[in-house]
Amino acid sequence: MKKALFIFLVVLSVKSYSQNCNSIKKKIDKFDGTITYSTPLILHGSRGLGAIRPPYLMASKSFTKTDTVYALSLVTTGASLNAQAKGATLLLSDGTQIPRPDASVSIKPSTNYGWEYTVSIALTRGEIDNLLKNSLTDFKIDIFEGNISPQRQSEFSEYLKCLKVLLPN
């Protein structure tokens, strides 16, 4: 009985894992052949400081001719315009911070009200491993914070697991 339950749980987790991996999109750049895998946009859950609508995040893994690059794109909104917005920080469940103080921030008017702040940051393999061990709970773009709900933390971790094992084929 215990063996049957164990097998059922393994099959269920593999099925769930493959469903998440099936949501990842593949794109091949027609000019340089770079292969990029991207997760779907993930709404992160709740409004942060000055947020107008729930922002989102997305991860990607690109294979160039010479390197493999992991990237994370974050978007949040704020009621006020900060034309000199700069930098981002990721906060993990163990309290670790991944700072990118010089990250360039793009700003545009939000479709609702206020301003949309976007940042894309490269992540090392070590940082990816850390994100797999410790959930991404919060992030900050300049002064605008975002909190990621526990459900979305789990969803994001599953997508990262998928990205980590994908190969350029």
Stockholm file with secondary structure:
# STOCKHOLM 1.0

chainA/1-169         MKKALFIFLVVLSVKSYSQNCNSIKKKIDKFDGTITYSTPLILHGSRGLGAIRPPYLMASKSFTKTDTVYALSLVTTGASLNAQAKGATLLLSDGTQIPRPDASVSIKPSTNYGWEYTVSIALTRGEIDNLLKNSLTDFKIDIFEGNISPQRQSEFSEYLKCLKVLLPN
#=GR chainA/1-169 SS CHHHHHHHHHHHHHHHHHHHHHTCEEEECTTTCCEEEECCCEECEECCTTCSSCCEEEEEEEECSSCEEEEEEEEEEESSCCTTCEEEEEEETTSCEEEEEEEEEEEEECSSSSEEEEEEEEECHHHHHHHHHSCEEEEEETTEEEEECHHHHHHHHHHHHHHHHCCCC
#=GC SS_cons         CHHHHHHHHHHHHHHHHHHHHHTCEEEECTTTCCEEEECCCEECEECCTTCSSCCEEEEEEEECSSCEEEEEEEEEEESSCCTTCEEEEEEETTSCEEEEEEEEEEEEECSSSSEEEEEEEEECHHHHHHHHHSCEEEEEETTEEEEECHHHHHHHHHHHHHHHHCCCC
//
